[in-house]
Amino acid sequence: MSATPSPIRIIPGNALDHYLSQGYYRMAQDLFTCRFLPVEDTLYTVHWLRLVLAEVRYGPEQRRLLRLNERFSVTVRPFQLTEELEELYARYRASITFDAPPTVEAFLLAGATHNVFTTETIEIRDAGQLIAAGIFDSGARTMAGIMNFYDPGYRRHSLGKYLMLLKINLARSRQHQYYYPGYLVHNYPKFDYKLFPCQSATEVFDASTSQWLPFSKEVVATHAAALLDELQREFLATYDSE
């Protein structure tokens, strides 16, 4: 499902805050939401996440990662599509084992010449060399983490997780309320890294009631069962009417 208003030059910050709070997320130059993810022959349930920034507390793993990477330089700048970004993303994409868009341009713009989101980039450099980039959108009181990618030669530095921490730190410094990392998938752990920053400060969206609930595996399992039951009932109702 997408949210496509009449053509506008920019999505206002309070509008982005609202859509994020309803389980929507950026896809290129649109906003979308979904409840299911098909992988091969299995249909998995999708569960949108956010962190309550005032409640974020880092533990030993997070503090160790911040110390490990403190020698790198970090810069925040308005997003600009460059060859340097595309070359870094190409190296990253060649090293991963899951599907990903072919380019940064395809992921964020998909041919559009104007970006309707307020987008910025966190650049991480080692002696001047770009080794990681984290792209995010800002609302009035929220931040949505859109892309993280890094040089595979720096894998031991867990730069994807490090970028999540940097984004959270930046969002807190700007006095935002929430950081939205995207979704995880029930019984499909590939997305569980989004719980790394602080699980106790994480909330999960209940699409049936449009409420955000404190994250737990039990809450996700209950929501997953309800989504699958609703899907089955809709299928049976459609089948019976034919």
GUDREN-280271 format. One record per residue: x, y, z of N, C-alpha, C, O in turn; residue in three letters. Coordinates in steps of 0.05 Angstrom, whole numbers, plus 5000, padded with zeros to 4 digits. Example, Ala and Ser with C-alpha at 12.3 -4.5 7.8 and 13.67 -1.06 7.14 Angstrom:
// residues 2
526448865156524649105156526449345156528549345169ALA;525749555142527349795143525850015157526850235161SER;
// end
This chain:
// residues 242
501749765000500050005000501850255000503850255015MET;501150454984502750694983501050934990498550924990SER;502451154997501051405002502051604982504251714985ALA;500551654961501451824939499552064937497452054924THR;500352294950498652534948499052664921500652564904PRO;497552874916497953034891500853134890502053164912SER;501953184867504753254865505453494883504153704882PRO;507553464899508553674916511553684914512853484907ILE;512753914921515553954919517053834942519453754940ARG;515853824966517153714990515053605009512853715010ILE;515653395023513853295044514553435070516753405080ILE;512653595081513253745106514053555128513153325129PRO;515653655147516553485169514353365185514553135193GLY;512253525191510053415208508453205193507353025205ASN;508353225166507053025150508552765151507452545154ALA;511252785148512852535150512552415177512352165180LEU;512652575199512252465226509652305227509552085238ASP;507452415215504952275217504952015202504151805213HIS;506052015177506051765162507851555175507051315176TYR;510151635186511851445200510351325224510551085230LEU;508751485238507351395262505051195254504051055272SER;504351185228502251005219503450765205501950615191GLN;505950715208507250485196507950515167508350315153GLY;508150755157509050805129512050865129513250925150TYR;513250825106516150865103516850945075515150915057TYR;519151055071519951145045520550925026521850725033ARG;519650955001520550784979520950974955519051074943MET;523551014948524251214927523051484934523851604954ALA;521151584918519951844923516951814932515351994927GLN;516351594945513651544954513851444982515951394993ASP;511451404995511251285021509551035018507551035003LEU;510250815031508850565028508650435056510050505074PHE;506950235057506950055080506249775070505149745049THR;506949575086506249295079506049135105507149215126CYS;504748915103504448735126505748465122506048305140ARG;506448405097507448135090509948155072510148345056PHE;511647955075514047945057514247655047514747475063LEU;513947615021514247345010517247285005518647444992PRO;518147065015520946975011520846685001520046505016VAL;521546644976521346384963518446284966516746414954GLU;517946064980515245954981513846025007511745905013ASP;514946205023513846265049513046555051514446735041THR;510746605064509746875069510246945098509146815116LEU;511947145102512647235129511147495136510247645118TYR;510747545162509447795170511548005176513747955186THR;510848255170512548495173511648645198509248675203VAL;513648745213513048895238514849145239517249125242HIS;513549375238514949635237515949705265514549655285TRP;518249825266519549895291520150185294520350335274LEU;520350285318521450545324522750545352522050375369ARG;524550725356525850755382524951015395524851225382LEU;524150995421523551225436526151345446527451235464VAL;526951565434529751665438530351735467532551705476LEU;528351835481528851915509529451665527530551695549ALA;528651435517529051185533531451025525532050815536GLU;532951115504535250965495537550975515538351185524VAL;538550735522540850705540542650505527541850285521ARG;545150575523547050385510548250205531548850275554TYR;548649955522549949755539552849705531553949865515GLY;554149495541556949455535557549415506559649515496PRO;555749275491556349235462556249495447557949545429GLU;554349665453554149915438556450095445557650225428GLN;557150115471559450285479562050185467563750345460ARG;562349915466564849805454565049885425567249955415ARG;562749875410562849935382563450235377564950305359LEU;562450405394563050695392565950745397567250905383LEU;567150605416570050635422571750525399573750645391ARG;570950295388572450165366572750355342574850355329LEU;570650515337570650675312571150965317570751125298ASN;571951045340572151335346574551465331574651715330GLU;576351305320578551425305577751525278579151675265ARG;575451425268574551515241573251795243572251865264PHE;573351945221572152205220569252175211568652005194SER;567452335222564552315216563652595208564152795222VAL;562252605186561152865176558252825168557452615157THR;556553015175553753015167553353245147554153475152VAL;552053175124551653375103549053315089548153085089ARG;547853515076545453465060546053255038548253255027PRO;544153085033544652875013545152984986543753164976PHE;547252884973547852944945548852684933550752554943GLN;547652604911548452364897551152414883551352594866LEU;553152254889555852294878556952024868556051814876THR;558952044851560251794842561551654865561651404866GLU;562651804884563951684908561951504923562651284931GLU;559451604927557451444941556751204925556550984936LEU;556351234899555551004882557750794881557150554881GLU;560250874880562450684880562650534906563150284905GLU;562250674928562250534954559950334955560250104964LEU;557550414946555250244947555649994929554849774936TYR;556950034906557449814887559249604901558749364898ALA;561249694916563049504930561449364952561749114955ARG;559749504966558149384987556249184975555948964985TYR;554849254954552749084942554048824931552848614932ARG;556548834921557848604911558548404933559148174928ALA;558548494958559348324981557048204996557548035013SER;554648284990552348195007550947954993551347904969ILE;549347815009548047564999545047594997543647394993THR;544047834998541147884996540648084974542448224965PHE;538148094965537348274943537548564953536748624975ASP;538448734935538649024941538449174914539249064894ALA;537449414915537249574890539949604877542049584891PRO;540049634851542649644837544449884843546849864842PRO;543150114851544650354856543350514878541050464885THR;544850704889543650894907541451054894539351104906VAL;541851134869539851284854537251134852535151244855GLU;537450874845535050714842533650684869531150684869ALA;535050664891533850634917532350894926530150874936PHE;533651124921532551374932530951534913528951664921LEU;531751544887530451724868528851584847526751674838LEU;529851354837528451194817527751364792525551354782ALA;529651534784529251694760528251974766528252144748GLY;527352034790526352294797528652494796530952434803ALA;528052744789530052954788529953134813531553304817THR;527853084829527553254853526853064877525252884874HIS;528153114900527752954924525653094941526153314950ASN;523452964946521253084962521753054992520353175008VAL;523752905000524452865028526753045037528253135020PHE;526953095062529153245074531253035081531152905103THR;533252995064535052765066537852865071538853065060THR;539252725089542052785095543652525095542652305095GLU;546352565095548152335095550152365117551352575121THR;550652145132552852125150555151985135554751765126ILE;557352125132559752005119561851925140562452085158GLU;562851685138565051595155567551565138567451425117ILE;569651685146572151675130574451575147574651635171ARG;576251435134578751345146581051465130581551395107ASP;582451665142584651805129583651925102585051915082ALA;581252025102580152155078578551975060577052075043GLY;578851715063577451525045574651475056574351415080GLN;572551495039569851435047569551135051569850975032LEU;568951055076568750765082565850685089565250445090ILE;564150885095561350815101559651065098560551285101ALA;557051015092555151235089552451145100551550915095ALA;551251315115548551275125546651495117547151725123GLY;544551425103542751625092540151615108539151405114ILE;539151855115536751865131534952105123535952295111PHE;532452085130530452295126529652415153529452265172ASP;529152675153528352805178525552915175524853035155SER;523952875196521453015199521753235219523953335224GLY;519453325230519553545250520753445277522353575290ALA;519953195285520853085310521752795307521952645327ARG;522352715283523052435278525352415258525952605243THR;526652185258528552115238528051835229527451655245MET;528251785202527951525191530551445178531651575160ALA;531751215187534251125175533650975149532250765150GLY;534651075127533850965101535850765090535050545081ILE;538350835089540450655078542950675095543650885105MET;544250445098546950425109548650245091547750025085ASN;550950325083552750155068555650225073556250455081PHE;557450035068560150075077562049905060561249725046TYR;564649975062566749835049567049555062567549535086ASP;566749335046566849065058569549005072569748825088PRO;571649165065574249125078574149205107576049135122GLY;572149345116571849435144569749285159568549385178TYR;569249045150566948885161567148855191565148865205ARG;569548815202569848765230569049005248568748985272ARG;568849235235568049475249565049515252564049705264HIS;563449325241560549335243559449615237558049725253SER;560249715214559649995207556650045203555650265207LEU;555149835194552249865192550949925218549350105221GLY;551749775239550649815266551750075277550250225291LYS;554250135271555450385281553850625270553350825284TYR;553150615244551550835232548850865246547951085249LEU;547650645254545150665269545550825294543850995301MET;547650765309548250915334548751205328547851375343LEU;550251265307550751545300548251695293547851925301LEU;546451565278543851685272542251745297541051955300LYS;542151545315540751585340541851815356540451975367ILE;544551825358545852035373545152305361544652505375ASN;545152325334544552575321541652645325541052885331LEU;539852455323536952505328536452615356534852795360ALA;537852495375537552585403538652865407537453025421ARG;540852925393542053195396540153405383540253645391SER;538453325364536553505352533853505366531953625357ARG;533753355389531353345406528953215392526653295396GLN;529553025374527452875362526252675383527452615403HIS;523852585377522452395395523052105387523451935404GLN;523052055361523151775352525251735329525651915313TYR;526351505329528051415307526751165295526250975310TYR;526251165269524950945256527050785239528050895219TYR;527650535246529650385231528550215209530050075194PRO;525850205206524650035186523149805200521949835221GLY;523149565187521649345199523449105204525649075193TYR;522448925221523548655223521448465213519048535209LEU;522248215210520448005199520347775218522447665226VAL;517947695226517547475245518747215234518147135212HIS;520347085251521646825244523446845220523946645206ASN;524547085215526447125193528547315203528347565200TYR;530647215216532547385232534347575217535847725229PRO;534247575190535947745175535648045182537448195178LYS;533248115192532748395198533048455228532548685237PHE;533848265244533848305273536048495282536048585305ASP;537948565265540048755272538849025280540149185293TYR;536449075271535149335278534449355307533749575317LYS;534649135322534249145351536749205366536749235390LEU;539049225352541649255365541849505383542849475405PHE;540949735374541549975390540549965419542050015438PRO;538049895423536949885450534149755449532149885442CYS;534049495454531449355452529449455471527049455465GLN;530349535495528349635515527049895508524849955518SER;528250045489527050295480525550265454524550465443ALA;525350025444524149965418521149905421520349765439THR;519550025403516749965401516149835375517549875355GLU;513949685374513049545349510249635343508549655361VAL;509649675317507049775309505049545306505649355291PHE;502749565319500549375315498749495294497149675299ASP;498949375270497349485247494349445251492749585239ALA;493549255268490749205272489349425288487049485284SER;490949545307489849755324491150025320490250225332THR;493150035303494650285298495950395324496050635328SER;496850205341498150275366501050185365501749975353GLN;502750335379505550255383505750125411504950235431TRP;506949885411507149735436510049685443511749665425LEU;510749655469513449585476514249325462512749135462PRO;516649325450517449095435517948855453519248875474PHE;517048625444517848365455517348155434515648195416SER;518647925436518147715417515347605419514147525399LYS;514247615443511547515447509447705434507547605421GLU;509947965436508148155422508248115392506148115379VAL;510648075381510948035352509547775344508147765323VAL;509947565359508747305353505647325353504347215335ALA;504547465372501647505374500647665350498647595338THR;502047875343501248035320501447885295499747905277HIS;503647725292503947565268501647365264500647335242ALA;500847235286498647045284496047185276494547085260ALA;495647425287493147575280493147665251491047655238ALA;495447745241495647825212495047595194493647625174LEU;496247365200495847125183492947035184491846945165LEU;491747045208488946975211487147155195485247065182ASP;487747415197486147615181486447565151484447575137GLU;488847505142489247455114487747205105486547205084LEU;487746995122486246755115483246805114481946705096GLN;482246965132479347025132478547185107476447145096ARG;480347375100479847535076479847355051478247395033GLU;481647165050481846985027479346805026478246775004PHE;478446705048476146525049473646685041471846585027LEU;473446935050471147105043471047155013468947155001ALA;473347205002473547254973472847004958471447004937THR;473946774967473346514954470446444955469346344935TYR;469146494978466346424981464546604964462346514955ASP;465446854958463747024942463946974912462447084897SER;465846814904466146754875464346524867464346444843GLU;
// end
